[in-house]
Amino acid sequence: MSHAPFIQRLYIQTQLEALWAALTEPAQTRAYFDFMEGVMAIESVWRPGSRVSYRTDDGQTQLEGKVLAYHPPNHLQLQLSLCYDPDLQHEPPTVFTWDIAPLDDVCKLTFTYAPSEAAPRTYREVTTCMPMILHNLRALLETGAPRRLKAIIVDCADSAALAGFWAAVLQIQILFATEQLSALTDPAGINPEIEFVRVPEAKLEKNRLHFDLRVSNRAVEVERLERLGATVLAAYPTWTVMQDPEGNEFCVVD
């Protein structure tokens, strides 16, 4: 199945040179470029055809390729392979392009990813991770720090099953799902990840933290959630208390 180019546009309140530095300097990328294996520092001598890599703090190369175009401070194009998973290493490299246009006191950043039919897993990884990375970048440049709340962690007995339930509830993507750990991501890259971690202990009492879901029609949404496997605990004038399949309470709010 072929995919159209994946394009993300952000308007960032920053200076042109600051945005360019955030794309090309290792200390800058390490503050926000959080792909599957953690935050990464970029390395290159920045000449067309030269090697480029993103490395995590343990020295592992997670993305690697070459510089296709380097025109500071407006245009950067890299050909990259995702190295952190053996299955991804067998897929062909992909092309990332960043274009920057200054607009008064903001910069318009356009990120373009050109997918390949022969790289379906790479497509999934890039399209789920890059929105978060780009919004981390915007937060870093506008506030001086990336998003503070990276993820919300939920202990559970069946990581993949509970992630599937909440992905359907929230209508967002599953970033990855394994027996031990699964994660959901906001496709817009704005909200934190939700991670489900398998633990041996059973849930014993009421949650100390829970989700509130704001909806336009509470009765309709409660019925949908019951079909997904949730149960109603109590109903009040403006909210309904429910449980997910593992007994975690949450509320549906008008």
Secondary structure, 3 states (H helix, E strand, C coil): CCCCCEEEEEEECCCHHHHHHHHHCHHHHCCCCEECCEECEEEECCCCCCEEEEECCCCCEEEEEEEEEEECCCEEEEEEEECCCHHHHCCCCEEEEEEEEEECCEEEEEEEEECCCCCHHHHHHHHHHHHHHHHHHHHHHHHCCCCCCCEEEEEECCHHHHHHHHHHHHCCEEEEECCCEEEEECCCCCCCEEEEEECCCCCCCCCCCCCEEECCCHHHHHHHHHHHCCEEEEECCCEEEEECCCCCEEEEEC
